[in-house]
Structure formats: structure tokens, C-alpha cells
Amino acid sequence: MFHVLVSSCLLGNPVRYDGRGAARVHPVLAEWRAQGRVVALCPEMAGGLPVPRPPAEIEPGADARAVLEGRARVLTLDGGDAGPAFVRGARAALQAARERDIRIAVLKEGSPSCGSGYVYDGTHTGARQPGAGVTAWLLRQAGLRVFSEHEWESAQTCLRELEAGLLG
């Protein structure tokens, strides 16, 4: 049985920057929880950030890869650089995945850590841009299939294909 890495906030845990959760109710998630497949992780907390914490975005013109390579920052609303904590958290997520042979992650869309389809553009104005967060990017580079909380069915299909030996 494969485990699935899930952003802790999606389980309702109050770990987001604003001290709240982002609980999602979905039959796939409920099934995985009942089966004991879910491994919860908040990369930002795993990287050492507190709750609550200032909102943060990857700096304008940069991407997750640049953050991981030390060429860009993750800037907080008050101008601080949270990049090192985001990198530590991404590495902690990858380590957790490797320890349990996790091959699928469902992460919080839009997050500078967990976004898989879009992130905010670094201006702290609410503007979005296509891209991935630091953790989502690192997990994908390591071969994990990363989904957002809007893609439960796709993640479930992928999990079934993995377990049937259809995917490597």
C-alpha cells in the first residue's frame, strides 16, 4: 500500500501563515484517511517557520528552482527572506517521501511551498502566475507526482495505476 503526502493544512490543521487550516472534504481524501495512507506535512513548519507568520511569496521574476539554488528569495510581506526555511521544508518533505516510498503528493495550490499549478507573483497584490512552489518543484524533480487539492480524482487514478504496476 502506497502512502500519499498531503499538505497538513488540507486536513484542517491550523498551520497556514494566518494560523488557520484549509480543510478539504472529499471522498478520495476520506478514503485515504480511512486506509491510513495519508502522511501530513507542512513544509513551512518543517522548515522552522512559526504559526502565524508573515505571508510570503517567491520574489518577482524568480521561480522555485532559483530559490532552491540560492539565486532567489521568498520574501515576506515585511521584507524578510524566508527562503532558507522554505528550502529546509522542501527538503524535509522530500526526506519524508523517501522514507515511506511516497510517490504521490496532494498539496495546497497557490502556496509558495506547495503550489503545483500557480503561485503568487511576488508583489503581494494577489496576482497569480503559472508555476510551482519550492516543495512542489523539488518533489516533482525527484519523480513524485504532485497534485493540487482540486485534483483528488486524478491523484486517485494515479495511485491506482501505481498500485497496479502501470506506472514506474
C-alpha positions in Angstrom: 0.0 0.0 0.0 1.4 3.4 -1.0 1.2 6.4 1.3 0.3 9.8 0.0 1.9 13.1 1.2 -0.8 15.7 1.9 -0.4 19.3 2.9 -1.2 19.4 6.6 -3.5 22.5 6.2 -5.7 20.5 3.8 -6.5 18.2 6.8 -7.7 21.2 8.7 -4.6 21.6 10.8 -4.0 25.3 11.7 -0.6 25.6 10.1 -1.1 28.2 7.4 0.6 31.6 7.6 -2.6 33.1 9.1 -2.9 30.4 11.8 -5.8 28.7 10.0 -6.3 25.4 8.2 -7.7 24.9 4.7 -9.7 21.8 5.4 -10.9 20.0 2.3 -13.7 17.4 2.4 -13.5 15.0 -0.5 -14.4 11.3 -0.8 -10.9 10.4 -2.1 -9.3 12.1 0.9 -11.8 10.4 3.3 -11.0 7.0 1.7 -7.2 7.5 2.0 -7.5 8.6 5.6 -9.6 5.6 6.5 -7.0 3.4 4.8 -4.2 5.0 6.8 -2.4 6.3 3.6 -2.2 10.0 4.5 1.1 11.4 5.7 0.5 15.0 6.7 3.3 17.6 6.4 3.5 21.4 6.4 6.8 22.2 4.7 6.9 25.7 6.0 6.6 24.5 9.6 9.0 21.6 8.9 11.4 24.4 7.7 11.2 26.1 11.1 8.6 28.9 10.4 6.1 29.7 13.2 2.4 30.0 13.1 1.2 32.6 12.5 3.9 34.0 10.2 4.0 36.9 7.7 2.7 36.0 4.2 5.5 35.1 1.8 5.9 34.9 -2.0 8.7 34.0 -4.3 10.3 37.2 -5.3 9.2 38.8 -8.6 10.8 37.3 -11.7 12.1 34.2 -9.9 10.9 30.7 -9.5 11.1 27.7 -7.1 14.2 26.4 -8.8 16.1 29.6 -8.3 15.1 29.6 -4.6 16.4 26.0 -4.2 19.6 27.0 -5.9 20.1 30.1 -3.7 19.6 32.5 -6.6 16.2 33.9 -5.4 14.4 34.7 -2.2 11.0 34.0 -0.7 10.0 37.5 0.6 7.7 38.1 3.4 5.2 41.0 3.4 7.5 42.8 5.8 10.6 42.4 3.6 12.2 39.4 5.3 13.7 36.5 3.4 12.1 33.2 4.4 13.8 31.4 1.5 16.1 29.3 3.7 13.2 28.0 5.7 11.3 27.1 2.5 14.3 25.2 1.2 14.6 23.3 4.6 10.9 22.5 4.5 11.1 21.2 0.9 14.0 19.0 1.8 12.1 17.7 4.8 9.1 16.9 2.6 11.4 15.0 0.2 13.0 13.1 3.0 9.6 12.1 4.4 8.6 10.9 0.9 11.8 8.9 0.5 11.4 7.3 4.0 8.0 5.9 3.1 8.5 5.4 -0.6 5.8 8.0 -1.3 5.2 8.7 -4.9 2.2 11.0 -4.9 1.6 14.3 -3.1 -1.5 16.4 -2.9 -0.5 19.9 -1.9 -2.1 23.3 -1.3 -2.5 25.3 -4.5 -1.1 28.8 -4.6 1.3 28.3 -1.7 5.0 29.4 -2.3 5.8 26.0 -0.9 3.1 23.7 -2.2 1.5 25.4 -5.2 1.6 23.0 -8.2 -0.1 24.9 -10.9 0.2 28.5 -9.8 1.9 30.7 -7.2 1.5 34.4 -6.4 3.8 36.7 -8.4 5.8 38.1 -5.6 4.2 41.5 -5.4 1.8 40.7 -2.5 -1.1 42.0 -4.5 -2.9 38.8 -5.0 -1.8 38.4 -8.6 -1.1 34.8 -9.7 1.3 33.3 -12.2 1.8 29.8 -13.5 4.4 27.9 -11.6 5.2 25.7 -8.7 6.1 26.3 -5.0 9.5 25.3 -3.7 8.3 21.9 -2.2 6.2 21.0 -5.2 9.1 21.7 -7.6 11.6 19.7 -5.6 9.2 16.7 -5.2 8.5 16.7 -9.0 12.2 16.8 -9.7 12.6 13.7 -7.5 9.9 11.9 -9.5 6.8 12.3 -7.4 3.5 13.1 -9.0 2.2 16.3 -7.4 -1.4 17.3 -7.5 -3.4 20.2 -6.0 -6.4 19.9 -3.8 -8.5 20.4 -6.9 -7.3 17.2 -8.4 -8.3 14.4 -6.0 -9.7 12.2 -8.7 -6.6 12.4 -10.8 -4.4 11.7 -7.8 -6.6 8.6 -7.0 -6.3 7.4 -10.6 -2.5 7.8 -10.4 -2.4 5.9 -7.1 -4.4 3.0 -8.6 -2.1 2.9 -11.6 0.9 2.8 -9.4 -0.5 0.0 -7.3 -1.4 -1.9 -10.4 2.1 -1.6 -11.6 1.1 0.5 -14.6 3.4 3.4 -13.6 7.0 3.3 -12.6 
